[in-house]
Structures are given as structure tokens and as C-alpha cells.
Amino acid sequence: MIKTERKVVELLRILKGQEEPVGAKRLSELMAERGFVLSDRAVQYYLRYLDESGFTYKIGNHGRVLTELGRSETEKALVEDRTGYIISKLERLAFRSTFDPETTTGDVAYNLTVVPEERLDEVREAFDAVIGAGCGFFPHYRVVDRHQGVPPGSVGLMTVCSITMDGVFQHHGIPVQVAYGGTLRVNGYGTSTEFVHLIGYRGTTIDPLELFISSGLTSLRSLIETGSGIALANIRRVPETAGPRVMDLIGSMQRAGFAFPVTIGSSVFNVPPDPFRLSIVAFSGMNMGGYCRELGIPVRTEIGAGNVPFAKVMDGG
């Protein structure tokens, strides 16, 4: 059993998500992005411990990778430590989102979809189809080939993450809770009817939307081609008393190009009502990557990959 110290847990989590060896300097940078400020020397100390425990392996001067034992232990021994990790990550991204919908300046949170270079045109067509069907969160994306998360031979597409909305609310003094990720049934063009599946964000070790995609629980192709299908959506909750201010901010974000909400109210679809909170339902930007997966295009999407100036997304690519 490995140490459950948060720094060790985070190092393992980072290494598990990398396809290539990672050196101490880069690990130090990635740890800082996650709120752990460590010197290169401190990182080396933890890496030596992981090496001695058999969880990591050093490949020359290229850096470390997880061993099979390390992967196994990360999966089964760190479940308790990973509980709540997703919501904590999203909350950090929301705090760092400084977007002002009135001036359309500041940083937004983004998702990063990685695709083989030769499939880029197909992916762009798929993204555009989702936008055209009205089941995205924001109608622009940026193609990037130089990004730490994009390996050689691939390109990345940045899409605005819906957690940007949370940052806007928080910076205007409105407490917001990312409550659920779900699959929303749409019957007929633009008519949403009910949630088919819902998973609460608090306490989960995996992003609900990624789980729905990998489990084949969406039918975005049908939605795009016929107007009826199942798409990914999130539910956020804000105090009912903040309703007027929330509607003002939503209006500002809509004028900036954002496509939400699907609906808002104390009682929405088949979700249990809450007389003290308003539920805001919004389609997820993950519908773009989800549709690519339905089409058989090999894409990998990192949900909440970081924050980037809004202008960079608008620049396209």
C-alpha cells in the first residue's frame, strides 16, 4: 500500500495521465498547476520514494513512467483519495476563470480534445455539426498543434468548458454548485424532455460525462440527423434569491455567444425540485468529443484542461 500523502497521490495521478516519460522539472510545473508548489529537488525526493516502492521507473534522462504495479495500486489504493477529485478540479478552474461577459475579456476554462492529424477535417465537421444542432455550450473552438497535452502526430481542439459559467457567477458574488452530469433526452428539434441518467459530481472519482461517453449512453448522431436523441448536459444550482442577477448574467453571456440554458427553474424536467435553489441546465461542450467517438474517430478529451484567454478561443485555428 502506498503513502496517501496528497503530494504522492497527485504525482501518481499526473504520471497516470501521461503517455510519455515526465521529468522532475515538468512534474514540478504540473504540480504547481494543481496547487502544490514544490521545488525540483522536492519532486526528486518523492520520485525516489516511488521508485523504491516499485511504482515508478526512470527511463534514462527522459523521466519517469508508472510501472504496472504503480498503475494497479493507483487504481485500487487511491479510490478514497480520488473521491471528490473531479469536483475539486472543476472548482479550481472556476476560481481561475476571470471571463467578463460584458467586455468579453479574461480567461475561460477549456476542454482539450486530441486527435490524429490526418483526422482533423473529420473532427472539425463533427464539431460544426454539434454546434449547428444547438447542443454545444459555445459555438467556437480553436485548433492547436503546440500544447503540452498534444503529442507529436496529433492536433488539439480547445472548446470552452461550461465551468466558465461558474466562474462568472462566483466573481459576481453568486454561490454556485455543480450538482449533476447527465444524459438529456431531446424529442423533436429543440425540445428537451427528461434526464435519462444523472450522476452527482461530489464524491465521484470519474467525470460523469466521460463515463456516459465511454459507456455509449449518448445518441448524438441521431440527434444531429433527426432532431431526436440523447445529449450530455450539466445541472448547476444557485440560490433562488439570486434569480434576477443570474438571469442578467446569463443574458450577458448569451450576447457574448454562449448557448445556454436549456432551461432554468426550481423544478426542471424529472429532477427532484428544490424550492430554495434554481437549477440551470446547460448542454456540455463535451458533446463535440462525444459525437466524434460515436462516429468512430479516435479522440481523447481532457475535461477542464486549464484556463486560456477568451480571445484565443475566438481566434479559431
DRENDO-1510 file (C-alpha; in Angstrom, 1 decimal, always signed):
<recs>
REC; n; res; u; v; w
REC; 1; MET; +0.0; +0.0; +0.0 .
REC; 2; ILE; +1.4; +3.4; -1.0 .
REC; 3; LYS; +1.5; +6.5; +1.1 .
REC; 4; THR; -1.7; +8.5; +1.0 .
REC; 5; GLU; +0.1; +11.9; +1.3 .
REC; 6; ARG; -1.6; +14.3; -1.1 .
REC; 7; LYS; +1.6; +15.1; -2.9 .
REC; 8; VAL; +2.3; +11.5; -3.7 .
REC; 9; VAL; -1.2; +10.9; -4.8 .
REC; 10; GLU; -1.1; +13.9; -7.2 .
REC; 11; LEU; +2.3; +12.8; -8.7 .
REC; 12; LEU; +0.8; +9.3; -9.4 .
REC; 13; ARG; -2.3; +10.9; -10.9 .
REC; 14; ILE; -0.2; +13.1; -13.2 .
REC; 15; LEU; +2.0; +10.2; -14.3 .
REC; 16; LYS; -1.0; +8.0; -15.0 .
REC; 17; GLY; -2.4; +10.6; -17.4 .
REC; 18; GLN; +0.9; +10.9; -19.4 .
REC; 19; GLU; +1.8; +8.9; -22.5 .
REC; 20; GLU; +5.5; +9.7; -22.4 .
REC; 21; PRO; +8.1; +9.8; -19.6 .
REC; 22; VAL; +7.9; +13.0; -17.5 .
REC; 23; GLY; +10.9; +14.7; -15.9 .
REC; 24; ALA; +11.1; +16.3; -12.4 .
REC; 25; LYS; +11.0; +19.9; -13.8 .
REC; 26; ARG; +7.9; +19.2; -15.8 .
REC; 27; LEU; +6.3; +17.4; -12.9 .
REC; 28; SER; +7.1; +20.4; -10.7 .
REC; 29; GLU; +5.2; +22.6; -13.1 .
REC; 30; LEU; +2.2; +20.3; -13.3 .
REC; 31; MET; +2.1; +20.0; -9.6 .
REC; 32; ALA; +2.1; +23.9; -9.3 .
REC; 33; GLU; -0.9; +24.0; -11.7 .
REC; 34; ARG; -2.7; +21.7; -9.2 .
REC; 35; GLY; -1.9; +23.9; -6.2 .
REC; 36; PHE; +1.2; +22.1; -4.9 .
REC; 37; VAL; +4.3; +24.3; -5.1 .
REC; 38; LEU; +7.4; +22.0; -5.0 .
REC; 39; SER; +11.0; +22.6; -6.0 .
REC; 40; ASP; +12.6; +20.2; -8.5 .
REC; 41; ARG; +14.6; +18.8; -5.6 .
REC; 42; ALA; +11.4; +18.1; -3.6 .
REC; 43; VAL; +9.9; +16.3; -6.6 .
REC; 44; GLN; +13.0; +14.2; -6.9 .
REC; 45; TYR; +12.6; +13.1; -3.3 .
REC; 46; TYR; +9.1; +11.9; -3.9 .
REC; 47; LEU; +10.1; +10.2; -7.1 .
REC; 48; ARG; +12.9; +8.3; -5.4 .
REC; 49; TYR; +10.4; +7.0; -2.9 .
REC; 50; LEU; +8.1; +5.9; -5.7 .
REC; 51; ASP; +11.0; +4.2; -7.5 .
REC; 52; GLU; +12.0; +2.4; -4.3 .
REC; 53; SER; +8.4; +1.3; -3.8 .
REC; 54; GLY; +8.2; -0.1; -7.3 .
REC; 55; PHE; +5.5; +2.3; -8.5 .
REC; 56; THR; +7.6; +4.3; -11.0 .
REC; 57; TYR; +10.5; +3.6; -13.3 .
REC; 58; LYS; +13.2; +6.0; -14.5 .
REC; 59; ILE; +13.9; +5.9; -18.3 .
REC; 60; GLY; +17.3; +7.4; -18.7 .
REC; 61; ASN; +17.2; +11.2; -18.8 .
REC; 62; HIS; +13.7; +11.2; -20.2 .
REC; 63; GLY; +11.9; +11.0; -16.9 .
REC; 64; ARG; +9.5; +8.6; -15.1 .
REC; 65; VAL; +6.7; +6.4; -16.1 .
REC; 66; LEU; +4.3; +4.3; -13.9 .
REC; 67; THR; +5.1; +0.6; -13.6 .
REC; 68; GLU; +2.2; -1.9; -13.9 .
REC; 69; LEU; +2.3; -2.2; -10.1 .
REC; 70; GLY; +2.1; +1.6; -9.9 .
REC; 71; ARG; -0.9; +1.6; -12.2 .
REC; 72; SER; -2.6; -1.2; -10.3 .
REC; 73; GLU; -2.1; +0.5; -6.9 .
REC; 74; THR; -3.1; +3.9; -8.3 .
REC; 75; GLU; -6.4; +2.4; -9.4 .
REC; 76; LYS; -7.3; +0.4; -6.3 .
REC; 77; ALA; -5.5; +2.0; -3.4 .
REC; 78; LEU; -6.3; +5.7; -4.1 .
REC; 79; VAL; -10.0; +5.5; -4.6 .
REC; 80; GLU; -10.6; +7.2; -1.3 .
REC; 81; ASP; -8.1; +9.9; -2.1 .
REC; 82; ARG; -9.6; +10.4; -5.5 .
REC; 83; THR; -13.1; +10.8; -4.2 .
REC; 84; GLY; -14.1; +14.4; -4.8 .
REC; 85; TYR; -11.1; +15.0; -7.0 .
REC; 86; ILE; -13.3; +15.9; -10.1 .
REC; 87; ILE; -15.4; +18.5; -8.2 .
REC; 88; SER; -12.2; +20.0; -6.7 .
REC; 89; LYS; -10.6; +20.3; -10.1 .
REC; 90; LEU; -13.7; +22.0; -11.5 .
REC; 91; GLU; -13.8; +24.4; -8.6 .
REC; 92; ARG; -10.2; +25.4; -9.1 .
REC; 93; LEU; -10.9; +26.0; -12.8 .
REC; 94; ALA; -14.0; +28.1; -11.9 .
REC; 95; PHE; -11.9; +30.2; -9.5 .
REC; 96; ARG; -9.3; +30.8; -12.2 .
REC; 97; SER; -11.9; +31.8; -14.8 .
REC; 98; THR; -11.9; +35.6; -15.0 .
REC; 99; PHE; -14.1; +36.0; -18.0 .
REC; 100; ASP; -16.2; +39.1; -18.1 .
REC; 101; PRO; -19.2; +38.7; -20.4 .
REC; 102; GLU; -19.8; +42.4; -20.7 .
REC; 103; THR; -16.3; +43.2; -22.0 .
REC; 104; THR; -15.6; +39.6; -23.4 .
REC; 105; THR; -12.2; +39.7; -21.8 .
REC; 106; GLY; -10.5; +37.5; -19.3 .
REC; 107; ASP; -9.8; +33.7; -19.1 .
REC; 108; VAL; -12.3; +30.9; -19.7 .
REC; 109; ALA; -11.9; +27.2; -18.8 .
REC; 110; TYR; -11.4; +24.9; -21.7 .
REC; 111; ASN; -11.6; +21.2; -22.6 .
REC; 112; LEU; -8.8; +19.8; -24.9 .
REC; 113; THR; -9.7; +17.1; -27.5 .
REC; 114; VAL; -6.6; +15.4; -29.0 .
REC; 115; VAL; -7.0; +13.8; -32.5 .
REC; 116; PRO; -4.6; +12.3; -35.1 .
REC; 117; GLU; -3.5; +15.0; -37.6 .
REC; 118; GLU; -5.0; +13.0; -40.5 .
REC; 119; ARG; -8.5; +13.0; -38.9 .
REC; 120; LEU; -8.7; +16.7; -38.2 .
REC; 121; ASP; -11.0; +17.6; -41.1 .
REC; 122; GLU; -13.5; +14.9; -39.9 .
REC; 123; VAL; -13.3; +16.2; -36.4 .
REC; 124; ARG; -14.0; +19.8; -37.4 .
REC; 125; GLU; -17.0; +18.6; -39.4 .
REC; 126; ALA; -18.3; +16.8; -36.4 .
REC; 127; PHE; -17.7; +19.8; -34.1 .
REC; 128; ASP; -19.5; +22.0; -36.5 .
REC; 129; ALA; -22.4; +19.6; -36.7 .
REC; 130; VAL; -22.8; +19.7; -32.9 .
REC; 131; ILE; -22.8; +23.4; -33.0 .
REC; 132; GLY; -25.3; +23.5; -35.8 .
REC; 133; ALA; -27.6; +21.2; -33.9 .
REC; 134; GLY; -27.6; +23.6; -30.9 .
REC; 135; CYS; -26.3; +21.1; -28.4 .
REC; 136; GLY; -23.0; +22.7; -27.6 .
REC; 137; PHE; -22.1; +25.2; -24.9 .
REC; 138; PHE; -20.1; +27.7; -27.1 .
REC; 139; PRO; -20.1; +27.9; -30.9 .
REC; 140; HIS; -16.3; +28.4; -31.4 .
REC; 141; TYR; -13.2; +26.3; -30.9 .
REC; 142; ARG; -9.5; +26.6; -31.5 .
REC; 143; VAL; -7.2; +24.2; -33.3 .
REC; 144; VAL; -3.7; +24.0; -31.6 .
REC; 145; ASP; -0.7; +21.9; -32.5 .
REC; 146; ARG; +1.6; +23.3; -29.9 .
REC; 147; HIS; +0.3; +22.4; -26.5 .
REC; 148; GLN; +1.8; +20.3; -23.7 .
REC; 149; GLY; -1.1; +17.9; -23.9 .
REC; 150; VAL; -0.7; +17.3; -27.6 .
REC; 151; PRO; +1.8; +14.6; -28.6 .
REC; 152; PRO; +3.7; +14.6; -32.0 .
REC; 153; GLY; +1.5; +13.5; -34.9 .
REC; 154; SER; -1.7; +14.9; -33.2 .
REC; 155; VAL; -3.5; +18.2; -33.0 .
REC; 156; GLY; -5.7; +19.5; -30.3 .
REC; 157; LEU; -9.0; +21.4; -30.3 .
REC; 158; MET; -9.8; +23.7; -27.4 .
REC; 159; THR; -13.5; +24.1; -26.6 .
REC; 160; VAL; -14.9; +26.3; -23.9 .
REC; 161; CYS; -15.8; +24.3; -20.7 .
REC; 162; SER; -19.2; +25.0; -19.1 .
REC; 163; ILE; -17.3; +25.6; -15.8 .
REC; 164; THR; -16.7; +29.1; -17.2 .
REC; 165; MET; -20.2; +29.8; -16.2 .
REC; 166; ASP; -19.4; +29.1; -12.6 .
REC; 167; GLY; -16.5; +31.5; -12.6 .
REC; 168; VAL; -18.8; +34.3; -13.9 .
REC; 169; PHE; -21.3; +33.7; -11.2 .
REC; 170; GLN; -18.7; +33.4; -8.4 .
REC; 171; HIS; -17.0; +36.6; -9.5 .
REC; 172; HIS; -20.3; +38.4; -9.1 .
REC; 173; GLY; -20.9; +37.0; -5.6 .
REC; 174; ILE; -23.3; +34.3; -6.5 .
REC; 175; PRO; -22.6; +30.8; -4.9 .
REC; 176; VAL; -23.0; +28.1; -7.5 .
REC; 177; GLN; -22.9; +24.3; -7.2 .
REC; 178; VAL; -22.0; +21.9; -10.0 .
REC; 179; ALA; -24.7; +19.3; -9.0 .
REC; 180; TYR; -25.0; +16.7; -11.7 .
REC; 181; GLY; -23.8; +15.5; -15.0 .
REC; 182; GLY; -26.4; +13.7; -17.1 .
REC; 183; THR; -27.8; +12.5; -20.4 .
REC; 184; LEU; -30.7; +14.6; -21.6 .
REC; 185; ARG; -33.3; +13.2; -24.0 .
REC; 186; VAL; -34.3; +15.5; -26.8 .
REC; 187; ASN; -37.5; +14.8; -28.8 .
REC; 188; GLY; -38.0; +16.9; -31.8 .
REC; 189; TYR; -35.9; +19.9; -32.8 .
REC; 190; GLY; -35.1; +21.8; -29.6 .
REC; 191; THR; -37.5; +20.1; -27.3 .
REC; 192; SER; -35.8; +18.5; -24.3 .
REC; 193; THR; -38.0; +16.2; -22.2 .
REC; 194; GLU; -36.2; +14.4; -19.4 .
REC; 195; PHE; -32.9; +13.2; -18.0 .
REC; 196; VAL; -32.2; +9.6; -18.7 .
REC; 197; HIS; -29.2; +9.3; -16.3 .
REC; 198; LEU; -27.8; +11.6; -13.6 .
REC; 199; ILE; -24.6; +11.3; -11.5 .
REC; 200; GLY; -23.7; +13.7; -8.8 .
REC; 201; TYR; -20.3; +15.4; -9.0 .
REC; 202; ARG; -19.5; +15.3; -5.3 .
REC; 203; GLY; -17.9; +12.1; -4.2 .
REC; 204; THR; -17.2; +10.6; -7.7 .
REC; 205; THR; -13.8; +9.5; -8.8 .
REC; 206; ILE; -14.5; +10.0; -12.5 .
REC; 207; ASP; -16.2; +12.7; -14.5 .
REC; 208; PRO; -19.8; +11.6; -15.1 .
REC; 209; LEU; -19.8; +12.9; -18.7 .
REC; 210; GLU; -16.7; +10.9; -19.7 .
REC; 211; LEU; -18.4; +7.8; -18.1 .
REC; 212; PHE; -21.5; +8.4; -20.2 .
REC; 213; ILE; -19.5; +8.7; -23.4 .
REC; 214; SER; -17.3; +5.7; -22.8 .
REC; 215; SER; -20.4; +3.6; -21.9 .
REC; 216; GLY; -22.2; +4.5; -25.2 .
REC; 217; LEU; -25.1; +6.2; -23.4 .
REC; 218; THR; -25.4; +9.1; -25.9 .
REC; 219; SER; -27.1; +9.2; -29.2 .
REC; 220; LEU; -25.8; +12.4; -30.6 .
REC; 221; ARG; -25.7; +11.1; -34.2 .
REC; 222; SER; -29.4; +10.6; -34.1 .
REC; 223; LEU; -30.0; +14.0; -32.5 .
REC; 224; ILE; -28.0; +15.7; -35.2 .
REC; 225; GLU; -29.5; +13.8; -38.1 .
REC; 226; THR; -33.2; +13.6; -36.9 .
REC; 227; GLY; -33.6; +16.1; -34.2 .
REC; 228; SER; -34.2; +13.4; -31.6 .
REC; 229; GLY; -31.6; +11.8; -29.4 .
REC; 230; ILE; -29.6; +11.9; -26.2 .
REC; 231; ALA; -27.0; +14.5; -25.4 .
REC; 232; LEU; -24.7; +15.4; -22.5 .
REC; 233; ALA; -25.8; +18.1; -20.1 .
REC; 234; ASN; -25.0; +19.5; -16.7 .
REC; 235; ILE; -27.1; +20.8; -13.8 .
REC; 236; ARG; -25.9; +23.7; -11.7 .
REC; 237; ARG; -27.7; +25.1; -8.7 .
REC; 238; VAL; -27.8; +28.7; -7.4 .
REC; 239; PRO; -29.8; +30.4; -4.6 .
REC; 240; GLU; -33.3; +31.1; -5.7 .
REC; 241; THR; -33.0; +34.7; -4.3 .
REC; 242; ALA; -30.2; +35.3; -6.8 .
REC; 243; GLY; -32.5; +34.6; -9.7 .
REC; 244; PRO; -32.7; +38.2; -11.2 .
REC; 245; ARG; -29.0; +38.7; -11.1 .
REC; 246; VAL; -28.4; +35.2; -12.5 .
REC; 247; MET; -30.7; +36.0; -15.4 .
REC; 248; ASP; -28.9; +39.2; -16.1 .
REC; 249; LEU; -25.5; +37.4; -16.3 .
REC; 250; ILE; -27.0; +34.7; -18.5 .
REC; 251; GLY; -28.2; +37.4; -20.8 .
REC; 252; SER; -24.7; +38.9; -21.0 .
REC; 253; MET; -23.2; +35.5; -21.7 .
REC; 254; GLN; -25.7; +34.8; -24.4 .
REC; 255; ARG; -24.8; +38.1; -26.1 .
REC; 256; ALA; -21.2; +37.0; -25.9 .
REC; 257; GLY; -22.2; +33.9; -27.9 .
REC; 258; PHE; -22.8; +31.3; -25.2 .
REC; 259; ALA; -25.7; +28.8; -25.9 .
REC; 260; PHE; -27.4; +28.2; -22.6 .
REC; 261; PRO; -29.5; +27.5; -20.6 .
REC; 262; VAL; -31.7; +24.6; -21.9 .
REC; 263; THR; -33.9; +25.6; -19.0 .
REC; 264; ILE; -33.8; +27.1; -15.6 .
REC; 265; GLY; -36.1; +26.8; -12.6 .
REC; 266; SER; -36.7; +25.3; -9.1 .
REC; 267; SER; -38.2; +22.3; -10.9 .
REC; 268; VAL; -36.7; +21.1; -14.1 .
REC; 269; PHE; -37.6; +18.1; -16.1 .
REC; 270; ASN; -37.6; +14.9; -13.9 .
REC; 271; VAL; -35.1; +16.3; -11.4 .
REC; 272; PRO; -36.3; +16.5; -7.8 .
REC; 273; PRO; -37.4; +20.1; -7.1 .
REC; 274; ASP; -35.7; +22.4; -4.7 .
REC; 275; PRO; -37.8; +25.4; -3.5 .
REC; 276; PHE; -34.7; +27.2; -2.3 .
REC; 277; ARG; -32.4; +26.8; -5.4 .
REC; 278; LEU; -32.7; +27.3; -9.1 .
REC; 279; SER; -31.4; +24.5; -11.3 .
REC; 280; ILE; -29.6; +25.7; -14.5 .
REC; 281; VAL; -29.5; +23.0; -17.2 .
REC; 282; ALA; -26.9; +23.5; -20.0 .
REC; 283; PHE; -25.6; +21.3; -22.8 .
REC; 284; SER; -22.0; +20.3; -22.3 .
REC; 285; GLY; -19.1; +21.2; -24.6 .
REC; 286; MET; -18.2; +17.5; -24.3 .
REC; 287; ASN; -20.9; +16.8; -26.8 .
REC; 288; MET; -18.4; +17.6; -29.5 .
REC; 289; GLY; -15.9; +14.9; -28.4 .
REC; 290; GLY; -18.8; +12.6; -27.7 .
REC; 291; TYR; -20.1; +12.8; -31.2 .
REC; 292; CYS; -16.6; +12.1; -32.6 .
REC; 293; ARG; -16.5; +8.9; -30.5 .
REC; 294; GLU; -19.9; +7.9; -31.9 .
REC; 295; LEU; -18.5; +8.3; -35.4 .
REC; 296; GLY; -15.6; +6.0; -34.6 .
REC; 297; ILE; -13.0; +8.8; -34.7 .
REC; 298; PRO; -10.2; +8.1; -32.2 .
REC; 299; VAL; -10.2; +11.2; -30.0 .
REC; 300; ARG; -9.2; +11.8; -26.4 .
REC; 301; THR; -10.7; +14.6; -24.4 .
REC; 302; GLU; -9.3; +16.1; -21.2 .
REC; 303; ILE; -12.2; +17.8; -19.4 .
REC; 304; GLY; -11.2; +21.0; -17.7 .
REC; 305; ALA; -7.7; +21.0; -19.2 .
REC; 306; GLY; -6.9; +24.6; -18.0 .
REC; 307; ASN; -7.7; +28.2; -18.5 .
REC; 308; VAL; -7.0; +30.4; -21.5 .
REC; 309; PRO; -7.8; +33.9; -22.6 .
REC; 310; PHE; -11.2; +34.1; -24.3 .
REC; 311; ALA; -9.7; +35.9; -27.3 .
REC; 312; LYS; -7.6; +32.8; -28.1 .
REC; 313; VAL; -10.7; +30.6; -28.5 .
REC; 314; MET; -12.3; +33.2; -30.7 .
REC; 315; ASP; -9.2; +33.4; -32.9 .
REC; 316; GLY; -10.0; +29.9; -34.1 .
REC; 317; GLY; -7.3; +27.9; -35.8 .
</recs>
